[in-house]
Amino acid sequence: MRASRVLATLAIFALAGGLCSSVSGNPAGAGPLTLTGTVETAGTPLDSYAVTLLATGSAGPSELGTATSDAAGEFEIPYVAPVEPGAVLWIEAVSPPAVRLVNVLGVAPVPGAVVINEPTTVASAYGMAQFTAGGAVSGPSPGVPNAVGMVHNLADPVTGAVADVLASPPNGNRTSTRDKFNSLANMVAACVDAPANCTSLFAAATTPDGVVPTDSFSAIGNVARNAWFEPGGLFTQSTLAPAPYQPALGQAPHDWSLALRFVGDGVTMDGPGNFVADHEGNI
């Protein structure tokens, strides 16, 4: 059977099952554990960022541990993994008043060392576009755990680099998605570089009904959920210095949706027609 190609917009496709990635580590409840990592902007360490490890849950997000990045951008957080099934761990690094970088790690076991930077922030904002309320990653299982797979299709949670799925054929240089993703990362990098750039990003990422974001993660989340709205102003933001992530777009796109192309084997998945919804609305 000839393999079929599937083009999926992230905010929709993340709801579908079967995309979760697996990583090495300790199982939930087998603590105490330690998460180490680095807060970076394009490979340059960011110091004095407030780092918080959180987990989703039926009662809302819960804080697992905190730290502050040192001069090398490094941090270490001891924690106990949540016992609630399907709880997703995510980490944020904040520099007041406006810079907020995020990395959604997944259901335990999670990596022992991670990078928090602009690509992980964009990947998390887009992959979790339907599961971000009040700036926090939140929602029920299986939706949120399944969405982790799409986050990791965009950015590697361990290295902070563009993920292999996005970087390689049938994506990579064969579509505009990789360049668009880098442009979004450059918007965040400009905010990290200068507070004035955060202000202009928030203006460009204001929703059609006037909701103004207050941090860089929420701004990219607004873009993900309103990808069609005012693409030109956002493109201008993506060209501001330092624009370290390349290749990036050379002109404004028609919209800021991110679509990934998947090549199926003709057996396990033959297009979106195989997805159905149950009586509870789960895909």
C-alpha positions in Angstrom: 0.0 0.0 0.0 1.4 3.4 -0.9 2.3 5.5 2.1 0.2 8.5 2.6 1.2 12.0 3.8 -0.6 13.8 6.5 -0.4 17.5 7.0 -1.6 18.5 10.5 -2.0 21.9 12.2 -0.5 21.5 15.7 -3.2 23.0 17.8 -5.6 20.4 16.3 -3.4 17.4 15.8 -2.0 17.5 19.3 -5.4 16.3 20.5 -4.9 13.0 18.6 -3.4 10.0 20.4 -0.3 8.1 19.8 2.3 10.9 19.5 3.8 10.8 23.0 7.6 10.5 23.1 9.4 8.5 25.8 12.5 9.5 27.7 14.7 7.8 30.4 14.4 8.6 34.0 12.6 7.4 37.2 9.0 6.5 37.4 6.3 8.6 39.1 6.4 8.4 42.8 9.9 7.0 43.0 11.5 10.0 44.6 13.4 11.9 45.6 14.6 12.9 42.1 16.7 15.7 40.7 16.2 17.7 37.6 19.2 19.7 36.3 19.4 22.0 33.3 20.4 25.3 31.8 18.5 28.5 31.0 19.8 29.8 27.7 19.2 32.3 24.8 20.7 30.9 21.6 23.3 29.0 23.6 24.2 31.9 25.9 23.5 31.3 29.6 21.0 33.4 31.4 21.6 33.9 35.1 19.3 34.9 37.9 16.2 33.4 36.3 13.6 32.0 38.7 13.1 28.4 37.7 10.0 26.4 38.7 9.2 22.8 38.1 5.4 22.1 37.9 3.0 19.3 37.2 -0.5 19.2 35.8 -3.2 17.6 37.8 -7.0 17.2 38.3 -6.9 20.0 40.9 -4.7 22.3 38.7 -1.0 22.8 38.4 1.2 22.0 41.4 4.7 23.2 42.2 7.3 20.5 42.6 10.4 22.6 43.3 12.3 25.8 42.6 15.8 27.1 41.9 17.6 30.1 40.5 19.9 29.9 37.5 23.6 30.7 38.3 26.2 32.6 36.2 26.4 29.6 33.9 22.7 29.5 33.5 22.6 26.2 35.4 20.0 25.1 38.0 19.2 22.0 40.1 15.8 21.1 41.5 15.2 18.1 43.9 11.6 16.9 43.6 9.2 14.0 44.1 7.4 12.9 40.9 3.6 13.2 41.1 1.6 10.0 41.6 -1.4 11.1 39.7 -1.7 9.1 36.5 -1.1 11.2 33.4 0.4 14.2 35.2 2.7 16.2 32.9 5.8 17.9 34.2 6.8 21.3 32.8 9.4 23.8 33.8 9.5 27.6 33.5 12.3 30.2 33.8 11.2 33.7 34.6 12.9 37.1 34.6 10.5 39.8 35.6 8.7 41.6 34.4 8.0 40.0 31.0 10.4 37.2 30.1 9.0 33.7 30.6 10.7 30.6 29.0 9.0 27.2 29.2 9.8 23.6 28.5 7.1 20.9 28.6 8.9 17.7 29.7 6.2 15.1 29.7 4.8 12.3 31.9 7.3 10.8 34.3 9.9 9.4 33.6 11.3 12.7 32.3 14.9 13.7 31.4 17.4 14.2 34.1 18.9 17.3 32.4 17.1 19.8 30.1 17.5 23.2 28.4 15.0 26.0 28.7 15.2 28.5 25.8 13.3 30.1 23.0 12.7 27.0 20.8 11.3 25.0 23.8 9.1 28.0 24.6 7.6 28.2 21.1 7.2 24.4 21.0 5.5 24.3 24.4 3.2 27.2 23.5 2.1 25.7 20.2 1.9 22.1 21.3 -0.1 23.1 24.4 -2.2 25.8 22.7 -5.4 24.1 23.7 -4.2 23.3 27.2 -3.0 26.6 28.5 -5.3 28.5 30.8 -4.2 31.6 32.7 -0.7 31.1 31.5 -0.4 27.6 33.0 -0.3 24.3 31.3 -3.5 22.5 32.5 -6.0 20.0 31.4 -7.1 16.4 31.6 -5.5 13.1 30.5 -5.2 11.9 27.8 -5.3 15.2 26.0 -2.3 16.9 27.7 0.0 13.8 27.7 -0.8 13.3 24.0 0.0 16.9 23.3 3.5 16.4 24.7 4.4 14.4 21.7 3.7 17.3 19.4 5.8 19.6 21.6 8.7 17.2 21.2 8.2 17.0 17.5 9.1 20.7 17.4 11.9 21.1 19.9 14.1 18.6 21.7 13.5 19.0 25.5 17.0 17.9 26.4 19.1 20.0 24.0 16.7 22.8 23.2 17.4 22.4 19.5 14.9 22.0 16.7 13.6 18.5 16.9 14.5 15.9 14.3 10.8 15.7 13.1 10.8 19.4 12.3 14.4 19.5 11.0 14.2 16.5 8.7 12.3 15.5 5.5 9.4 15.5 4.8 9.7 18.7 6.8 13.0 20.6 7.2 13.7 22.6 4.0 10.8 21.0 2.2 8.2 23.2 3.9 8.1 26.7 5.5 7.3 25.4 8.9 10.9 25.2 10.2 11.7 28.7 9.1 8.4 30.0 10.6 9.3 28.2 13.9 12.7 29.9 13.9 11.0 33.3 13.3 8.8 32.7 16.3 11.8 31.8 18.4 13.4 35.0 17.2 10.4 37.0 18.6 11.1 35.5 22.0 14.9 36.1 21.7 14.2 39.8 21.0 12.1 40.0 24.1 14.9 38.3 26.2 17.4 40.8 24.7 15.5 44.0 25.5 12.3 44.9 27.5 11.2 47.3 24.8 10.9 44.4 22.4 8.7 42.6 24.9 6.3 45.5 24.9 6.1 45.6 21.1 5.7 41.8 21.0 2.8 42.0 23.4 1.1 44.6 21.2 1.6 42.5 18.1 0.3 39.4 19.9 -2.8 41.0 21.3 -5.8 38.8 20.5 -8.7 39.9 18.2 -10.8 40.5 21.3 -8.2 42.7 23.0 -6.4 40.3 25.4 -2.9 41.6 25.9 -0.3 39.0 26.9 1.9 39.8 29.9 4.9 37.5 29.3 6.7 35.9 26.4 5.1 32.4 26.7 1.6 33.8 26.8 2.4 36.0 23.8 3.4 33.0 21.7 0.3 31.1 23.0 -1.9 34.0 21.7 -0.2 33.7 18.3 -0.8 29.9 18.2 -4.5 30.3 18.9 -5.0 33.3 16.6 -2.5 32.4 13.9 -4.4 34.3 11.2 -4.5 37.6 13.0 -2.2 40.5 12.0 0.7 38.4 10.7 2.7 41.4 9.4 3.2 43.0 12.8 4.5 39.7 14.2 6.9 39.3 11.3 8.4 42.7 12.1 9.0 41.4 15.6 10.8 38.3 14.3 13.3 40.5 12.4 14.5 42.4 15.5 18.0 41.8 16.7 19.5 39.5 17.7 17.5 37.0 15.5 19.8 34.1 16.3 17.7 31.3 15.0 18.2 30.7 11.3 17.0 30.0 8.6 14.0 32.2 9.3 11.3 33.7 7.1 12.3 36.4 4.7 8.8 37.9 4.4 5.6 37.9 6.4 3.6 34.7 6.1 -0.1 34.5 5.4 -0.6 33.2 9.0 1.5 31.8 11.9 0.1 28.3 12.0 2.7 25.5 12.3 2.0 22.4 10.2 4.0 19.2 10.3 4.0 16.6 7.5 4.1 13.0 8.5 4.7 10.0 6.2 2.6 7.0 7.2 3.2 3.3 6.4 -0.3 2.9 4.9 -1.3 0.5 7.8 -1.0 2.1 11.2 -2.3 5.5 10.1 -3.8 6.4 6.8 -4.9 10.0 7.4 -7.1 11.9 9.7 -10.1 9.8 8.7 -9.0 7.2 11.2 -9.7 9.5 14.2 -13.1 9.3 15.9 -14.5 11.0 19.0 -16.0 9.0 21.9 -19.1 9.9 24.0 -16.9 12.2 26.2 -15.4 14.1 23.3 -12.0 12.4 23.4 -10.3 11.9 20.1 
